[in-house]
Amino acid sequence: MRAVLCKEFGPPESLVVEDIASPEPGPGEVVLEVHAAAVNFPDVLIIQNKYQFKPPLPFAPGGEVAGVVSKLGDGVKNLKIGDRVIGSCGHGGYVEELALNEAACIPVPDEMDLETASALVLTYGTSHYGLKDRAQLKAGETLLVMGAAGGVGLAAVELGKAMGARVIAAASTQDKLDVCVAHGADETILYPSGKLDRDQQKAFSEEIKAKSGGQGADVIYDPVGDNYAEPALRAINWEGRYLVIGFAAGDIPAIPLNLALLKSCQIVGVFWGAFTARDPKANQANLQELMGMYKAGTIRPHISDKFPLEQAADALNKMANREVKGKVILTTGRSEG
């Protein structure tokens, strides 16, 4: 089978595509024929040895896939050959076939195609956990989503609207903001790309306050970091919640803690991957809620680009350069029909 492999840490161009042996399922495992694999920002980091999890070399990147069960290991109870599932794997997903524990597989509703399924779990799982469990977002509150056209950002826009919030989407280009409006954003903020100077930081803060009625945002969803973070925090409402999602803009910001004191606000970490391992029952309940929202038409993953497996480096570069609107996926050429 074909696999995209990281044999040495480096940029996407250092990846290689090779034929390797097809996997066999161990006890409690199934083998999936992979139809599609999502491309996520952690994939960019993991191949450069910059992510929290550091798998031994060589490995395939790719944390979530969708496919069809083709083989069953001993002791598998809840899946059968031919079942359509989403597989959460952390890494290893940029392959044509993948062995996974059945507990890491989620049945795909009949209403959902496998390409859409591959783009759902990580982004919507992260945003749902952040907004529901960490921020406890309430109907009528104002939610600011930074990096709003990216995978987790656009999911947060949709979920914020579904939860009854007034959503302000912030992004670096007008075409990105147009996508956010199409997915439910009430207001938009166009901020400059690259490092913000002091005047730009001040203008960003002032626009957040203006778009939130002068009070500031009740919840700020930040997957961007760098020097966008402090001006956003300065525009938070009294007793607001600032969600730390990631640092796509580069540097991890150093926040003056007096800002948290002055606004009596919370700076809240959101590590969805660790949550899924520590509280799998709560995560399963959240995923079932997301599936219900998809069936109801409340959420719709936006796939802006599809690349064949062999062009994984192109897809990852698009992600690294913050050119993605919604999700990018890799396809293996398999057809559901």
C-alpha positions as CSV (number, residue, x, y, z in Angstrom):
1,M,0.0,0.0,0.0
2,R,1.0,3.6,-0.5
3,A,2.0,5.7,2.6
4,V,3.3,9.2,3.1
5,L,6.3,8.9,5.5
6,C,8.3,11.2,7.7
7,K,11.7,9.6,7.8
8,E,13.5,12.8,9.1
9,F,12.1,15.8,10.7
10,G,11.7,18.8,8.5
11,P,9.4,20.7,6.1
12,P,6.7,19.1,4.1
13,E,9.1,18.6,1.2
14,S,11.1,16.1,3.3
15,L,8.2,13.7,3.2
16,V,8.4,10.6,1.0
17,V,5.7,8.4,-0.6
18,E,6.5,4.7,-0.5
19,D,4.9,1.3,-0.8
20,I,4.9,-0.5,2.5
21,A,3.3,-3.7,3.8
22,S,-0.5,-3.6,4.4
23,P,-1.3,-3.8,8.2
24,E,-3.0,-6.8,9.9
25,P,-5.4,-6.1,12.8
26,G,-4.3,-7.0,16.3
27,P,-6.6,-8.0,19.1
28,G,-9.5,-5.5,19.3
29,E,-8.4,-3.8,16.1
30,V,-9.8,-3.3,12.7
31,V,-8.2,-2.4,9.4
32,L,-9.7,0.5,7.4
33,E,-9.5,1.0,3.7
34,V,-8.8,4.8,3.9
35,H,-10.9,6.9,1.5
36,A,-9.8,10.3,2.8
37,A,-7.5,11.8,5.5
38,A,-7.8,15.3,6.9
39,V,-4.9,17.7,6.9
40,N,-4.7,19.6,10.2
41,F,-2.2,22.1,11.6
42,P,-0.7,19.6,14.1
43,D,0.4,17.6,11.0
44,V,2.6,20.5,10.1
45,L,4.1,20.6,13.5
46,I,4.6,16.9,14.1
47,I,6.8,16.4,11.0
48,Q,9.0,19.2,12.3
49,N,9.2,17.7,15.8
50,K,7.4,20.7,17.2
51,Y,4.3,19.0,18.5
52,Q,3.4,17.8,22.0
53,F,3.4,14.1,20.8
54,K,6.7,13.0,19.2
55,P,6.3,9.6,17.5
56,P,9.5,7.7,16.6
57,L,10.8,7.8,13.1
58,P,9.6,6.8,10.5
59,F,5.9,7.5,10.8
60,A,3.0,8.8,8.7
61,P,1.4,12.0,9.7
62,G,-2.3,12.4,9.7
63,G,-4.6,12.4,12.8
64,E,-8.0,11.6,11.4
65,V,-9.3,9.5,8.5
66,A,-12.5,8.1,7.1
67,G,-12.9,4.7,5.4
68,V,-14.4,1.3,5.3
69,V,-13.7,-1.6,7.7
70,S,-11.9,-4.4,5.7
71,K,-10.6,-6.7,8.3
72,L,-11.4,-7.6,11.9
73,G,-9.1,-8.6,14.7
74,D,-9.9,-11.0,17.5
75,G,-12.4,-9.6,20.1
76,V,-13.9,-6.9,17.9
77,K,-17.5,-6.5,19.1
78,N,-19.1,-3.5,17.7
79,L,-17.9,-3.2,14.1
80,K,-18.2,-5.5,11.0
81,I,-16.6,-5.6,7.6
82,G,-18.1,-2.9,5.4
83,D,-18.9,-0.4,8.1
84,R,-18.1,3.2,7.3
85,V,-16.2,4.9,10.1
86,I,-14.1,7.9,11.1
87,G,-10.8,6.9,12.7
88,S,-9.0,9.1,15.2
89,C,-5.3,8.1,15.2
90,G,-3.1,11.0,16.3
91,H,-0.7,10.2,13.6
92,G,-0.4,7.5,10.9
93,G,-3.4,8.5,8.7
94,Y,-1.7,9.4,5.4
95,V,-1.9,5.8,4.2
96,E,-4.2,3.6,2.0
97,E,-4.8,1.2,4.9
98,L,-4.7,1.7,8.6
99,A,-5.0,-0.6,11.7
100,L,-6.9,1.0,14.6
101,N,-8.4,-0.1,17.8
102,E,-12.2,-0.3,17.4
103,A,-12.6,2.2,20.3
104,A,-10.9,4.8,18.1
105,C,-13.6,4.4,15.4
106,I,-16.8,6.3,15.1
107,P,-19.7,5.1,12.8
108,V,-20.4,7.5,10.0
109,P,-24.1,8.5,9.6
110,D,-25.8,7.5,6.4
111,E,-26.3,11.2,5.6
112,M,-22.6,11.9,5.6
113,D,-20.1,11.1,2.8
114,L,-16.6,9.8,3.8
115,E,-14.7,12.9,2.6
116,T,-16.9,15.1,4.8
117,A,-16.5,12.6,7.6
118,S,-12.7,12.8,7.5
119,A,-12.9,16.6,8.0
120,L,-15.2,16.6,11.1
121,V,-13.8,15.2,14.3
122,L,-10.6,17.1,15.2
123,T,-11.8,20.6,14.3
124,Y,-15.3,20.3,15.5
125,G,-14.3,18.2,18.5
126,T,-11.8,20.8,19.5
127,S,-14.1,23.7,19.1
128,H,-17.1,22.0,20.7
129,Y,-15.0,21.1,23.8
130,G,-13.6,24.6,24.0
131,L,-16.9,26.5,23.7
132,K,-19.1,24.1,25.6
133,D,-16.9,22.6,28.3
134,R,-14.1,25.1,28.8
135,A,-15.9,28.5,28.1
136,Q,-19.4,27.4,28.9
137,L,-20.6,29.8,26.2
138,K,-24.2,31.0,26.8
139,A,-26.8,32.1,24.4
140,G,-26.7,35.9,23.9
141,E,-23.0,36.2,24.6
142,T,-20.5,37.6,22.1
143,L,-17.9,35.2,20.8
144,L,-14.8,36.5,18.9
145,V,-13.2,33.8,16.7
146,M,-9.6,34.6,15.6
147,G,-8.2,32.8,12.6
148,A,-11.9,32.3,11.8
149,A,-11.6,30.8,8.3
150,G,-9.3,28.0,9.3
151,G,-10.5,24.5,10.3
152,V,-11.0,25.0,14.0
153,G,-12.0,28.6,13.5
154,L,-14.8,28.0,11.0
155,A,-16.0,25.1,13.2
156,A,-16.1,27.6,16.1
157,V,-18.1,30.1,14.0
158,E,-20.8,27.5,13.2
159,L,-20.9,26.1,16.7
160,G,-21.0,29.5,18.3
161,K,-24.1,30.4,16.2
162,A,-25.7,27.0,17.0
163,M,-25.2,27.8,20.7
164,G,-27.0,31.2,20.4
165,A,-24.0,33.5,20.5
166,R,-23.3,36.6,18.5
167,V,-20.2,35.7,16.5
168,I,-17.5,38.1,15.4
169,A,-15.1,36.5,12.9
170,A,-11.6,37.8,12.5
171,A,-9.3,36.8,9.7
172,S,-6.5,38.2,7.5
173,T,-8.2,38.4,4.0
174,Q,-11.6,39.5,2.8
175,D,-12.2,36.2,1.0
176,K,-11.7,34.3,4.3
177,L,-14.2,36.6,6.0
178,D,-16.7,36.0,3.2
179,V,-16.5,32.3,4.0
180,C,-17.1,33.1,7.6
181,V,-20.2,35.1,6.8
182,A,-21.5,32.2,4.7
183,H,-21.2,30.0,7.7
184,G,-23.0,32.3,10.1
185,A,-20.7,35.1,11.3
186,D,-22.6,38.2,12.4
187,E,-19.7,40.6,12.3
188,T,-16.2,40.5,10.8
189,I,-12.8,42.1,11.5
190,L,-10.1,42.2,8.8
191,Y,-6.7,42.3,10.5
192,P,-3.3,42.5,8.8
193,S,-1.3,39.3,8.2
194,G,2.2,39.0,9.7
195,K,3.4,40.7,12.8
196,L,1.2,43.5,14.2
197,D,3.0,46.7,15.1
198,R,1.7,48.8,18.1
199,D,-0.7,50.9,16.1
200,Q,-2.2,47.8,14.5
201,Q,-2.5,46.1,17.8
202,K,-4.3,49.1,19.2
203,A,-6.6,49.3,16.2
204,F,-7.4,45.5,16.5
205,S,-8.4,46.0,20.2
206,E,-10.6,49.0,19.4
207,E,-12.4,47.2,16.6
208,I,-13.2,44.2,18.8
209,K,-14.7,46.6,21.4
210,A,-16.6,48.5,18.7
211,K,-18.0,45.3,17.1
212,S,-19.1,44.0,20.5
213,G,-21.0,47.1,21.5
214,G,-18.2,48.6,23.5
215,Q,-18.2,45.9,26.2
216,G,-15.7,43.5,24.6
217,A,-16.1,39.9,23.7
218,D,-17.4,37.5,26.4
219,V,-15.5,34.6,24.9
220,I,-12.4,34.8,22.7
221,Y,-11.4,31.7,20.7
222,D,-7.7,32.0,19.7
223,P,-5.9,29.5,17.6
224,V,-3.5,32.2,16.3
225,G,-1.4,33.4,19.2
226,D,1.7,35.5,18.6
227,N,1.2,39.2,19.0
228,Y,-2.5,39.0,18.1
229,A,-3.2,37.6,21.6
230,E,-2.5,40.5,23.9
231,P,-4.6,43.1,22.0
232,A,-7.5,40.6,21.8
233,L,-7.2,40.0,25.5
234,R,-7.3,43.7,26.2
235,A,-10.7,43.7,24.4
236,I,-12.3,41.0,26.5
237,N,-15.4,41.7,28.6
238,W,-15.7,41.6,32.4
239,E,-15.5,38.0,33.5
240,G,-14.7,36.9,30.0
241,R,-13.1,33.6,29.0
242,Y,-10.0,33.5,26.7
243,L,-9.6,30.2,25.0
244,V,-6.0,29.2,24.2
245,I,-6.3,26.9,21.2
246,G,-2.9,27.1,19.5
247,F,-0.3,29.3,17.9
248,A,-0.7,29.2,14.2
249,A,0.9,32.7,13.7
250,G,4.2,31.4,15.1
251,D,5.4,32.6,18.6
252,I,3.8,31.6,21.9
253,P,2.8,35.0,23.4
254,A,3.8,36.2,26.9
255,I,0.7,37.7,28.4
256,P,0.8,40.4,31.1
257,L,-1.2,38.7,33.9
258,N,-2.5,42.1,35.2
259,L,-4.9,42.0,32.2
260,A,-6.6,38.9,33.7
261,L,-6.8,40.7,37.1
262,L,-8.2,44.0,35.6
263,K,-11.0,42.2,33.7
264,S,-11.5,39.4,36.3
265,C,-11.3,37.1,33.3
266,Q,-10.1,33.6,32.7
267,I,-7.3,32.4,30.4
268,V,-8.4,28.8,29.7
269,G,-6.4,26.1,28.0
270,V,-8.1,23.8,25.5
271,F,-6.3,20.5,24.9
272,W,-8.9,18.4,23.2
273,G,-6.6,15.4,22.5
274,A,-5.8,15.0,26.2
275,F,-9.5,15.4,27.1
276,T,-10.4,12.5,24.8
277,A,-8.0,10.2,26.6
278,R,-8.8,11.4,30.1
279,D,-12.6,11.4,29.8
280,P,-13.6,9.2,26.8
281,K,-17.2,9.0,27.9
282,A,-17.7,12.7,27.9
283,N,-15.9,12.9,24.5
284,Q,-18.2,10.3,23.1
285,A,-21.2,12.2,24.3
286,N,-19.9,15.4,22.7
287,L,-19.3,13.5,19.4
288,Q,-22.8,12.2,19.4
289,E,-24.0,15.7,19.9
290,L,-22.0,16.8,16.9
291,M,-23.4,14.0,14.8
292,G,-26.9,15.2,15.7
293,M,-26.0,18.7,14.7
294,Y,-24.8,17.5,11.4
295,K,-28.0,15.6,10.7
296,A,-30.0,18.7,11.7
297,G,-28.0,20.8,9.2
298,T,-26.5,23.0,11.9
299,I,-22.9,22.3,11.0
300,R,-21.4,21.7,7.6
301,P,-17.6,21.1,7.3
302,H,-16.2,23.3,4.5
303,I,-13.7,21.4,2.4
304,S,-11.8,24.0,0.3
305,D,-9.2,21.7,-1.4
306,K,-8.6,18.1,-2.1
307,F,-5.2,16.6,-2.9
308,P,-4.2,13.1,-3.9
309,L,-2.1,11.3,-1.3
310,E,1.1,11.8,-3.4
311,Q,0.6,15.6,-3.0
312,A,0.6,15.6,0.8
313,A,3.5,18.1,0.8
314,D,1.4,20.6,-1.2
315,A,-1.5,20.3,1.1
316,L,0.7,20.7,4.2
317,N,2.4,23.8,2.8
318,K,-1.0,25.3,2.1
319,M,-1.8,24.7,5.8
320,A,1.5,26.1,7.0
321,N,1.1,29.2,4.9
322,R,-2.4,29.8,6.4
323,E,-4.0,29.7,3.0
324,V,-6.7,27.1,4.0
325,K,-10.4,28.1,4.3
326,G,-12.1,25.4,6.3
327,K,-10.4,22.0,5.7
328,V,-8.1,20.4,3.2
329,I,-8.1,16.7,2.7
330,L,-6.1,14.0,1.1
331,T,-7.8,11.3,-1.0
332,T,-6.7,7.8,-1.9
333,G,-8.8,7.4,-5.0
334,R,-11.3,5.0,-3.5
335,S,-14.9,5.5,-4.4
336,E,-17.9,4.9,-2.2
337,G,-20.0,3.9,-5.1
